[in-house]
Amino acid sequence: MQITRTDLDALNSTITIAVDQKDFAEKVLDVLNDYRKNANIPGFRKGHVPMGMIKKQYETAVTADEVNKILQENLNKYIEDEKLELLGNPLPKMQNEIDWKADVLNFDFELGLSPKFEVKLKGKKGVTYFQIEADKKMIDEQVSHIQKQYGKIESSQKVETGTELSVEIKNEEAAIDTTPVIEFNLIKGKKNIEAFSNAKIGSTLEVGAKNLFKEENAAARAFGVSIPQLDELPKTVSITVKEINNRILADLNQELFDKLYEAGTVTSLKDLKVKVKGGIEKQFESQSDQKLLNDITENLIKTTKFDLPKEFLIRWLQNSGEKPLTEDEAKEEYDKSEKGIRYQLIEGSVIKEYDLQIKFEELQSFAKELIKQQMAQYGQMAPEEKELDDIAARIFTNQEETKRLSDQLMSKKLLDFYKENSGIKTKKVNYDAFVKEAYGSAQ
């Protein structure tokens, strides 16, 4: 057997494997002898079927199978030995007819080669990291939420400022049937405010649905729909008042501060607002980080120039799935996936050049930290180290979960690396400004 490679250009090669009869003839004969021993053919005793009959029925299929095994084994070994970096998998060149009796059988395979390129992390135009700052309104709203959360609820017969109403909202035609708690302060419109002000427990109000609340979020929660569906609300709804409650806000005193944070660390409203500000901004970090990673990805794709073996990849896409694609379908699929292919190559280059591979100890520590965070969310104490190790070990028995954690950790490693090495500029913005930067409009 002989293997030769012909480089068509920097991105495309052809491998030719010449297989001699002696490479597979003995193995084919062994398989046919096994068939003969076990064949049940009418008119012949088991094990006594003429070899000519066995060959006539099975020789071509067995030969094709054995040759295919040889091709796959030697092709993969050649690629590994030559350290060829491929895109997609080798594509066999189709032959109209194969003479399985020929002394030498030649098989050609097309290869798409990975391009050579250099990744420049620091471009002329740096990427901006948007650090979201909590503004005064956001902080005050969170302090108010804390006061409500730790306050008391008192039943009332009268609707007034700060009242919360447990209601039943119905419209049979629009299939609306919800039982939300709504805040009187969020009702808008003079007629609506007057109607609710005069409502008693058991009162049923017929009100306009589309202009009932000051905020879209409040309307969506009340009617049980998404914000885009608010435009489809019916003209009117029936609202029956089930309960009227006044929420007595918790006092902003040392007792409350010590419930919220370690005793003595917050001693004033000013301290509380500092803590609240930090907590809000911590929650925003993941959004800032995700936008940064997206922007760096786009920037690297844009600034890292290299060609791809496009025609090969289109042919490969035609034949790589469970169902073959037409040429037009494969071209469309290539256009959709080209960016992803480019970034995978760039990411792989960065990981290799800067040795960012994940070690098992890192993955284990990462998994254990996530376990502790999840338990803390449910108010549970972090388990002992041995129990943490056991939980992590059970997770690693699940291949999909292990891959998900590995991908998550790699994204974190890459993000940390980019933050330190990509010449990132930091810009402080409030949340509304961040949303405009990220999505093009305020939400």
TORKOLTOR-485322 format. One record per residue (C-alpha): residue in three letters; x, y, z. Coordinates in nm, 2 decimals. Layout:
<vexbas>
VEXBA  residu      px      py      pz
VEXBA     Ala       X       Y       Z
...
</vexbas>
This chain:
<vexbas>
VEXBA  residu      px      py      pz
VEXBA     Met    0.00    0.00    0.00
VEXBA     Gln    0.12    0.35   -0.09
VEXBA     Ile    0.00    0.69    0.02
VEXBA     Thr    0.08    1.01   -0.17
VEXBA     Arg   -0.03    1.37   -0.12
VEXBA     Thr   -0.08    1.64   -0.38
VEXBA     Asp   -0.11    2.00   -0.26
VEXBA     Leu   -0.34    2.18   -0.50
VEXBA     Asp   -0.29    2.51   -0.31
VEXBA     Ala   -0.24    2.63    0.05
VEXBA     Leu   -0.59    2.52    0.15
VEXBA     Asn   -0.67    2.21   -0.07
VEXBA     Ser   -0.49    1.88   -0.10
VEXBA     Thr   -0.56    1.54   -0.25
VEXBA     Ile   -0.45    1.21   -0.09
VEXBA     Thr   -0.42    0.90   -0.30
VEXBA     Ile   -0.41    0.56   -0.14
VEXBA     Ala   -0.30    0.27   -0.36
VEXBA     Val   -0.42   -0.06   -0.21
VEXBA     Asp   -0.26   -0.39   -0.33
VEXBA     Gln   -0.46   -0.71   -0.35
VEXBA     Lys   -0.21   -0.86   -0.10
VEXBA     Asp   -0.32   -0.59    0.16
VEXBA     Phe   -0.66   -0.74    0.19
VEXBA     Ala   -0.69   -1.07    0.00
VEXBA     Glu   -0.60   -1.29    0.30
VEXBA     Lys   -0.85   -1.12    0.53
VEXBA     Val   -1.12   -1.14    0.27
VEXBA     Leu   -1.06   -1.52    0.24
VEXBA     Asp   -1.08   -1.56    0.62
VEXBA     Val   -1.41   -1.38    0.63
VEXBA     Leu   -1.55   -1.59    0.34
VEXBA     Asn   -1.43   -1.91    0.51
VEXBA     Asp   -1.62   -1.81    0.82
VEXBA     Tyr   -1.93   -1.75    0.60
VEXBA     Arg   -1.89   -2.09    0.44
VEXBA     Lys   -1.87   -2.26    0.78
VEXBA     Asn   -2.19   -2.10    0.90
VEXBA     Ala   -2.39   -2.07    0.58
VEXBA     Asn   -2.73   -2.25    0.56
VEXBA     Ile   -2.81   -2.30    0.19
VEXBA     Pro   -3.08   -2.55    0.09
VEXBA     Gly   -2.92   -2.86   -0.08
VEXBA     Phe   -2.59   -2.84    0.11
VEXBA     Arg   -2.48   -2.95    0.45
VEXBA     Lys   -2.36   -2.68    0.69
VEXBA     Gly   -1.99   -2.61    0.62
VEXBA     His   -1.99   -2.78    0.29
VEXBA     Val   -2.12   -2.51    0.06
VEXBA     Pro   -1.89   -2.47   -0.24
VEXBA     Met   -1.65   -2.17   -0.20
VEXBA     Gly   -1.74   -2.06   -0.56
VEXBA     Met   -2.10   -2.01   -0.45
VEXBA     Ile   -1.99   -1.82   -0.14
VEXBA     Lys   -1.76   -1.60   -0.34
VEXBA     Lys   -2.02   -1.53   -0.60
VEXBA     Gln   -2.27   -1.41   -0.33
VEXBA     Tyr   -2.04   -1.23   -0.08
VEXBA     Glu   -1.69   -1.16   -0.22
VEXBA     Thr   -1.76   -0.81   -0.36
VEXBA     Ala   -1.93   -0.69   -0.04
VEXBA     Val   -1.67   -0.84    0.19
VEXBA     Thr   -1.38   -0.70   -0.03
VEXBA     Ala   -1.54   -0.35   -0.02
VEXBA     Asp   -1.58   -0.37    0.36
VEXBA     Glu   -1.22   -0.48    0.42
VEXBA     Val   -1.08   -0.22    0.18
VEXBA     Asn   -1.28    0.05    0.35
VEXBA     Lys   -1.14   -0.06    0.69
VEXBA     Ile   -0.78   -0.03    0.55
VEXBA     Leu   -0.85    0.31    0.39
VEXBA     Gln   -1.00    0.46    0.71
VEXBA     Glu   -0.72    0.32    0.94
VEXBA     Asn   -0.44    0.43    0.71
VEXBA     Leu   -0.59    0.77    0.62
VEXBA     Asn   -0.64    0.86    0.98
VEXBA     Lys   -0.29    0.75    1.07
VEXBA     Tyr   -0.14    0.95    0.78
VEXBA     Ile   -0.33    1.26    0.89
VEXBA     Glu   -0.21    1.22    1.25
VEXBA     Asp    0.15    1.14    1.15
VEXBA     Glu    0.17    1.43    0.92
VEXBA     Lys    0.00    1.66    1.17
VEXBA     Leu   -0.24    1.79    0.91
VEXBA     Glu   -0.49    2.04    1.05
VEXBA     Leu   -0.82    1.98    0.86
VEXBA     Leu   -1.15    2.16    0.82
VEXBA     Gly   -1.43    1.91    0.80
VEXBA     Asn   -1.34    1.55    0.72
VEXBA     Pro   -1.17    1.40    0.41
VEXBA     Leu   -1.41    1.36    0.12
VEXBA     Pro   -1.37    1.05   -0.10
VEXBA     Lys   -1.38    1.12   -0.47
VEXBA     Met   -1.65    0.92   -0.62
VEXBA     Gln   -1.57    0.65   -0.88
VEXBA     Asn   -1.82    0.52   -1.13
VEXBA     Glu   -1.70    0.16   -1.12
VEXBA     Ile   -1.44   -0.02   -0.91
VEXBA     Asp   -1.26   -0.32   -1.04
VEXBA     Trp   -1.22   -0.52   -0.71
VEXBA     Lys   -1.01   -0.78   -0.90
VEXBA     Ala   -0.74   -0.53   -1.01
VEXBA     Asp   -0.39   -0.57   -0.88
VEXBA     Val   -0.39   -0.22   -0.74
VEXBA     Leu   -0.69   -0.02   -0.63
VEXBA     Asn   -0.65    0.36   -0.62
VEXBA     Phe   -0.87    0.58   -0.40
VEXBA     Asp   -0.86    0.96   -0.39
VEXBA     Phe   -0.96    1.18   -0.09
VEXBA     Glu   -1.01    1.56   -0.09
VEXBA     Leu   -0.88    1.75    0.21
VEXBA     Gly   -0.97    2.10    0.32
VEXBA     Leu   -0.67    2.24    0.52
VEXBA     Ser   -0.69    2.49    0.80
VEXBA     Pro   -0.54    2.83    0.70
VEXBA     Lys   -0.23    2.98    0.86
VEXBA     Phe   -0.28    3.32    1.02
VEXBA     Glu   -0.18    3.55    1.30
VEXBA     Val   -0.42    3.68    1.56
VEXBA     Lys   -0.36    4.04    1.66
VEXBA     Leu   -0.53    4.10    2.00
VEXBA     Lys   -0.47    4.47    2.01
VEXBA     Gly   -0.63    4.63    1.70
VEXBA     Lys   -0.61    5.00    1.60
VEXBA     Lys   -0.96    5.04    1.73
VEXBA     Gly   -1.00    4.90    2.08
VEXBA     Val   -1.31    4.73    2.22
VEXBA     Thr   -1.51    4.90    2.49
VEXBA     Tyr   -1.61    4.74    2.81
VEXBA     Phe   -1.93    4.89    2.94
VEXBA     Gln   -1.93    4.90    3.32
VEXBA     Ile   -2.29    4.95    3.42
VEXBA     Glu   -2.34    5.18    3.72
VEXBA     Ala   -2.66    5.18    3.93
VEXBA     Asp   -2.82    5.53    3.92
VEXBA     Lys   -3.00    5.70    4.20
VEXBA     Lys   -3.34    5.59    4.08
VEXBA     Met   -3.24    5.23    4.07
VEXBA     Ile   -3.08    5.24    4.41
VEXBA     Asp   -3.39    5.41    4.57
VEXBA     Glu   -3.62    5.16    4.41
VEXBA     Gln   -3.42    4.87    4.55
VEXBA     Val   -3.42    5.03    4.90
VEXBA     Ser   -3.80    5.07    4.87
VEXBA     His   -3.82    4.70    4.76
VEXBA     Ile   -3.62    4.60    5.07
VEXBA     Gln   -3.86    4.80    5.29
VEXBA     Lys   -4.16    4.64    5.13
VEXBA     Gln   -4.00    4.29    5.15
VEXBA     Tyr   -3.93    4.32    5.53
VEXBA     Gly   -4.24    4.53    5.61
VEXBA     Lys   -4.59    4.42    5.71
VEXBA     Ile   -4.92    4.38    5.53
VEXBA     Glu   -5.24    4.51    5.69
VEXBA     Ser   -5.58    4.44    5.56
VEXBA     Ser   -5.78    4.76    5.47
VEXBA     Gln   -6.12    4.86    5.35
VEXBA     Lys   -6.00    5.17    5.18
VEXBA     Val   -5.78    5.22    4.86
VEXBA     Glu   -5.52    5.48    4.90
VEXBA     Thr   -5.16    5.57    4.81
VEXBA     Gly   -4.94    5.26    4.86
VEXBA     Thr   -5.24    5.01    4.85
VEXBA     Glu   -5.20    4.67    4.70
VEXBA     Leu   -5.50    4.50    4.55
VEXBA     Ser   -5.55    4.13    4.50
VEXBA     Val   -5.78    4.11    4.20
VEXBA     Glu   -5.93    3.88    3.95
VEXBA     Ile   -5.91    4.00    3.59
VEXBA     Lys   -6.13    3.85    3.32
VEXBA     Asn   -6.23    3.87    2.96
VEXBA     Glu   -6.37    3.55    2.82
VEXBA     Glu   -6.33    3.64    2.45
VEXBA     Ala   -5.97    3.73    2.49
VEXBA     Ala   -5.91    3.42    2.72
VEXBA     Ile   -5.79    3.65    3.00
VEXBA     Asp   -5.83    3.50    3.35
VEXBA     Thr   -5.56    3.61    3.60
VEXBA     Thr   -5.54    3.68    3.97
VEXBA     Pro   -5.25    3.92    4.01
VEXBA     Val   -5.16    4.17    4.29
VEXBA     Ile   -5.16    4.52    4.15
VEXBA     Glu   -5.02    4.84    4.30
VEXBA     Phe   -5.27    5.13    4.31
VEXBA     Asn   -4.98    5.37    4.25
VEXBA     Leu   -4.92    5.22    3.91
VEXBA     Ile   -5.28    5.28    3.79
VEXBA     Lys   -5.30    5.57    3.54
VEXBA     Gly   -5.58    5.78    3.40
VEXBA     Lys   -5.81    6.01    3.60
VEXBA     Lys   -6.12    5.78    3.55
VEXBA     Asn   -5.93    5.47    3.64
VEXBA     Ile   -5.78    5.62    3.95
VEXBA     Glu   -6.12    5.74    4.07
VEXBA     Ala   -6.28    5.40    4.00
VEXBA     Phe   -6.02    5.22    4.20
VEXBA     Ser   -6.02    5.48    4.48
VEXBA     Asn   -6.39    5.41    4.54
VEXBA     Ala   -6.37    5.03    4.51
VEXBA     Lys   -6.45    4.80    4.80
VEXBA     Ile   -6.38    4.43    4.85
VEXBA     Gly   -6.61    4.25    4.61
VEXBA     Ser   -6.64    4.55    4.37
VEXBA     Thr   -6.62    4.46    4.00
VEXBA     Leu   -6.49    4.74    3.77
VEXBA     Glu   -6.52    4.75    3.39
VEXBA     Val   -6.21    4.94    3.27
VEXBA     Gly   -6.01    4.99    2.96
VEXBA     Ala   -5.73    4.74    2.93
VEXBA     Lys   -5.47    4.92    2.71
VEXBA     Asn   -5.42    5.23    2.92
VEXBA     Leu   -5.46    5.10    3.27
VEXBA     Phe   -5.10    5.09    3.39
VEXBA     Lys   -4.82    5.34    3.40
VEXBA     Glu   -4.56    5.07    3.31
VEXBA     Glu   -4.56    4.80    3.04
VEXBA     Asn   -4.41    4.55    3.28
VEXBA     Ala   -4.69    4.60    3.53
VEXBA     Ala   -4.95    4.56    3.26
VEXBA     Ala   -4.79    4.24    3.12
VEXBA     Arg   -4.77    4.08    3.47
VEXBA     Ala   -5.13    4.17    3.54
VEXBA     Phe   -5.28    4.04    3.22
VEXBA     Gly   -5.04    3.74    3.19
VEXBA     Val   -4.90    3.83    2.85
VEXBA     Ser   -4.57    3.94    2.70
VEXBA     Ile   -4.50    4.31    2.64
VEXBA     Pro   -4.54    4.27    2.26
VEXBA     Gln   -4.89    4.11    2.32
VEXBA     Leu   -5.01    4.42    2.50
VEXBA     Asp   -5.12    4.57    2.17
VEXBA     Glu   -5.36    4.28    2.13
VEXBA     Leu   -5.54    4.34    2.46
VEXBA     Pro   -5.92    4.37    2.44
VEXBA     Lys   -6.10    4.70    2.47
VEXBA     Thr   -6.22    4.64    2.83
VEXBA     Val   -6.17    4.39    3.11
VEXBA     Ser   -6.36    4.31    3.43
VEXBA     Ile   -6.16    4.35    3.75
VEXBA     Thr   -6.30    4.21    4.07
VEXBA     Val   -6.14    4.33    4.39
VEXBA     Lys   -6.07    4.03    4.63
VEXBA     Glu   -5.84    4.19    4.89
VEXBA     Ile   -5.73    4.55    4.98
VEXBA     Asn   -5.40    4.56    5.17
VEXBA     Asn   -5.17    4.83    5.28
VEXBA     Arg   -4.80    4.75    5.31
VEXBA     Ile   -4.63    4.90    5.61
VEXBA     Leu   -4.27    4.97    5.51
VEXBA     Ala   -3.99    4.84    5.74
VEXBA     Asp   -3.80    5.11    5.92
VEXBA     Leu   -3.45    5.17    5.79
VEXBA     Asn   -3.29    5.10    6.13
VEXBA     Gln   -3.00    4.89    6.27
VEXBA     Glu   -3.23    4.59    6.32
VEXBA     Leu   -3.31    4.58    5.94
VEXBA     Phe   -2.94    4.65    5.85
VEXBA     Asp   -2.82    4.35    6.05
VEXBA     Lys   -3.08    4.13    5.89
VEXBA     Leu   -2.95    4.22    5.55
VEXBA     Tyr   -2.58    4.22    5.61
VEXBA     Glu   -2.32    4.10    5.86
VEXBA     Ala   -2.39    4.27    6.19
VEXBA     Gly   -2.22    4.61    6.22
VEXBA     Thr   -2.11    4.64    5.86
VEXBA     Val   -2.40    4.88    5.77
VEXBA     Thr   -2.49    5.14    6.02
VEXBA     Ser   -2.66    5.41    5.82
VEXBA     Leu   -2.88    5.47    5.51
VEXBA     Lys   -2.57    5.59    5.33
VEXBA     Asp   -2.40    5.26    5.40
VEXBA     Leu   -2.70    5.07    5.29
VEXBA     Lys   -2.71    5.25    4.96
VEXBA     Val   -2.34    5.18    4.90
VEXBA     Lys   -2.41    4.81    4.96
VEXBA     Val   -2.72    4.81    4.74
VEXBA     Lys   -2.53    4.99    4.46
VEXBA     Gly   -2.26    4.73    4.47
VEXBA     Gly   -2.51    4.44    4.47
VEXBA     Ile   -2.69    4.58    4.16
VEXBA     Glu   -2.37    4.64    3.97
VEXBA     Lys   -2.25    4.29    4.05
VEXBA     Gln   -2.57    4.15    3.90
VEXBA     Phe   -2.50    4.36    3.58
VEXBA     Glu   -2.15    4.22    3.53
VEXBA     Ser   -2.26    3.91    3.34
VEXBA     Gln   -2.44    4.13    3.09
VEXBA     Ser   -2.14    4.36    3.04
VEXBA     Asp   -1.91    4.06    3.01
VEXBA     Gln   -2.13    3.89    2.75
VEXBA     Lys   -2.14    4.21    2.54
VEXBA     Leu   -1.76    4.24    2.57
VEXBA     Leu   -1.71    3.88    2.46
VEXBA     Asn   -1.95    3.94    2.16
VEXBA     Asp   -1.77    4.26    2.06
VEXBA     Ile   -1.43    4.10    2.09
VEXBA     Thr   -1.55    3.80    1.88
VEXBA     Glu   -1.68    4.04    1.61
VEXBA     Asn   -1.36    4.24    1.62
VEXBA     Leu   -1.13    3.94    1.59
VEXBA     Ile   -1.33    3.80    1.30
VEXBA     Lys   -1.32    4.14    1.13
VEXBA     Thr   -0.95    4.21    1.18
VEXBA     Thr   -0.80    3.85    1.14
VEXBA     Lys   -0.78    3.80    0.77
VEXBA     Phe   -0.75    3.45    0.61
VEXBA     Asp   -0.91    3.25    0.33
VEXBA     Leu   -1.11    2.93    0.38
VEXBA     Pro   -1.14    2.63    0.14
VEXBA     Lys   -1.49    2.75    0.06
VEXBA     Glu   -1.57    2.51   -0.23
VEXBA     Phe   -1.44    2.21   -0.03
VEXBA     Leu   -1.65    2.31    0.27
VEXBA     Ile   -1.96    2.35    0.06
VEXBA     Arg   -1.91    2.00   -0.08
VEXBA     Trp   -1.84    1.87    0.27
VEXBA     Leu   -2.16    2.03    0.41
VEXBA     Gln   -2.36    1.86    0.13
VEXBA     Asn   -2.25    1.52    0.25
VEXBA     Ser   -2.18    1.55    0.62
VEXBA     Gly   -2.53    1.55    0.77
VEXBA     Glu   -2.78    1.27    0.81
VEXBA     Lys   -2.96    1.40    0.50
VEXBA     Pro   -2.76    1.51    0.19
VEXBA     Leu   -2.81    1.87    0.09
VEXBA     Thr   -2.84    2.02   -0.25
VEXBA     Glu   -2.56    2.25   -0.37
VEXBA     Asp   -2.78    2.56   -0.31
VEXBA     Glu   -2.87    2.44    0.05
VEXBA     Ala   -2.51    2.37    0.12
VEXBA     Lys   -2.41    2.72    0.00
VEXBA     Glu   -2.68    2.87    0.22
VEXBA     Glu   -2.56    2.67    0.52
VEXBA     Tyr   -2.20    2.78    0.46
VEXBA     Asp   -2.30    3.14    0.45
VEXBA     Lys   -2.47    3.10    0.78
VEXBA     Ser   -2.19    2.92    0.95
VEXBA     Glu   -1.88    3.10    0.80
VEXBA     Lys   -1.85    3.34    1.09
VEXBA     Gly   -1.87    3.06    1.34
VEXBA     Ile   -1.60    2.86    1.15
VEXBA     Arg   -1.37    3.17    1.14
VEXBA     Tyr   -1.41    3.23    1.52
VEXBA     Gln   -1.36    2.87    1.61
VEXBA     Leu   -1.02    2.88    1.42
VEXBA     Ile   -0.93    3.21    1.59
VEXBA     Glu   -1.03    3.09    1.93
VEXBA     Gly   -0.84    2.76    1.88
VEXBA     Ser   -0.53    2.96    1.77
VEXBA     Val   -0.55    3.18    2.09
VEXBA     Ile   -0.60    2.88    2.32
VEXBA     Lys   -0.30    2.70    2.16
VEXBA     Glu   -0.06    3.00    2.14
VEXBA     Tyr   -0.13    3.12    2.50
VEXBA     Asp   -0.18    2.77    2.66
VEXBA     Leu   -0.53    2.83    2.78
VEXBA     Gln   -0.62    2.46    2.78
VEXBA     Ile   -0.84    2.35    3.07
VEXBA     Lys   -0.68    2.12    3.33
VEXBA     Phe   -0.90    1.88    3.52
VEXBA     Glu   -0.82    2.04    3.85
VEXBA     Glu   -0.95    2.37    3.72
VEXBA     Leu   -1.27    2.22    3.59
VEXBA     Gln   -1.32    2.04    3.93
VEXBA     Ser   -1.27    2.37    4.12
VEXBA     Phe   -1.50    2.55    3.88
VEXBA     Ala   -1.78    2.29    3.92
VEXBA     Lys   -1.75    2.30    4.30
VEXBA     Glu   -1.78    2.68    4.31
VEXBA     Leu   -2.09    2.66    4.09
VEXBA     Ile   -2.24    2.40    4.33
VEXBA     Lys   -2.17    2.63    4.63
VEXBA     Gln   -2.33    2.93    4.45
VEXBA     Gln   -2.64    2.73    4.36
VEXBA     Met   -2.68    2.60    4.72
VEXBA     Ala   -2.64    2.96    4.85
VEXBA     Gln   -2.92    3.07    4.62
VEXBA     Tyr   -3.15    2.83    4.80
VEXBA     Gly   -3.03    2.94    5.14
VEXBA     Gln   -2.82    2.62    5.20
VEXBA     Met   -2.48    2.61    5.36
VEXBA     Ala   -2.19    2.50    5.15
VEXBA     Pro   -2.12    2.13    5.20
VEXBA     Glu   -1.80    1.99    5.34
VEXBA     Glu   -1.51    1.94    5.09
VEXBA     Lys   -1.56    1.56    5.06
VEXBA     Glu   -1.93    1.60    4.98
VEXBA     Leu   -1.84    1.87    4.73
VEXBA     Asp   -1.59    1.63    4.56
VEXBA     Asp   -1.86    1.36    4.55
VEXBA     Ile   -2.12    1.59    4.39
VEXBA     Ala   -1.86    1.71    4.13
VEXBA     Ala   -1.76    1.35    4.06
VEXBA     Arg   -2.13    1.26    3.99
VEXBA     Ile   -2.16    1.55    3.76
VEXBA     Phe   -1.85    1.44    3.56
VEXBA     Thr   -2.01    1.10    3.49
VEXBA     Asn   -2.25    1.29    3.26
VEXBA     Gln   -2.07    1.36    2.94
VEXBA     Glu   -2.30    1.64    2.82
VEXBA     Glu   -2.29    1.82    3.16
VEXBA     Thr   -1.91    1.79    3.16
VEXBA     Lys   -1.89    1.94    2.82
VEXBA     Arg   -2.13    2.22    2.92
VEXBA     Leu   -1.91    2.31    3.22
VEXBA     Ser   -1.59    2.29    3.01
VEXBA     Asp   -1.74    2.53    2.75
VEXBA     Gln   -1.85    2.76    3.03
VEXBA     Leu   -1.51    2.76    3.20
VEXBA     Met   -1.33    2.81    2.86
VEXBA     Ser   -1.55    3.12    2.79
VEXBA     Lys   -1.45    3.25    3.13
VEXBA     Lys   -1.08    3.19    3.07
VEXBA     Leu   -1.10    3.35    2.73
VEXBA     Leu   -1.28    3.65    2.87
VEXBA     Asp   -1.03    3.70    3.15
VEXBA     Phe   -0.75    3.67    2.90
VEXBA     Tyr   -0.91    3.92    2.66
VEXBA     Lys   -0.96    4.17    2.94
VEXBA     Glu   -0.59    4.16    3.02
VEXBA     Asn   -0.45    4.15    2.67
VEXBA     Ser   -0.68    4.31    2.42
VEXBA     Gly   -0.63    4.68    2.50
VEXBA     Ile   -0.99    4.72    2.63
VEXBA     Lys   -1.12    5.06    2.71
VEXBA     Thr   -1.37    5.09    3.01
VEXBA     Lys   -1.67    5.32    2.98
VEXBA     Lys   -1.91    5.37    3.27
VEXBA     Val   -2.27    5.39    3.17
VEXBA     Asn   -2.61    5.36    3.33
VEXBA     Tyr   -2.84    5.07    3.24
VEXBA     Asp   -3.05    5.25    2.99
VEXBA     Ala   -2.73    5.37    2.80
VEXBA     Phe   -2.60    5.01    2.81
VEXBA     Val   -2.92    4.87    2.66
VEXBA     Lys   -2.89    5.13    2.38
VEXBA     Glu   -2.53    5.02    2.31
VEXBA     Ala   -2.62    4.65    2.33
VEXBA     Tyr   -2.95    4.64    2.15
VEXBA     Gly   -2.98    4.97    1.97
VEXBA     Ser   -3.28    5.10    2.18
VEXBA     Ala   -3.39    5.12    2.54
VEXBA     Gln   -3.60    4.84    2.67
</vexbas>
